[in-house]
């Protein structure tokens, strides 16, 4: 009887721990562009940068990218903030993990950015 009770308690504690660990992990973004050529230069992992971005703007990451912007290596996260319609772009330094910028985007600014990225005028 005591052994069965102890096993049940141990299984319950294990189940709670596993659920907490699963909840702490951020879901994978819909799109991820992390080029190997740039990844080798990053001092901060994408997981660390993702956690910093989500701490700044809680929500769901729609897209993540590692890129050189204005001469700096940054992780860029497009986050749909909890309860918001628009996207917020959070840039995190890939060298020290600091927040570089936070900008709200709407459909028009997203379209402009995609056009610039594709190289079309």
Helices and strands as residue ranges (DSSP letters): H 2-24, E 31-33, H 36-39, H 46-56, E 59-69, E 72-81, E 87-93, E 99-105, H 107-118
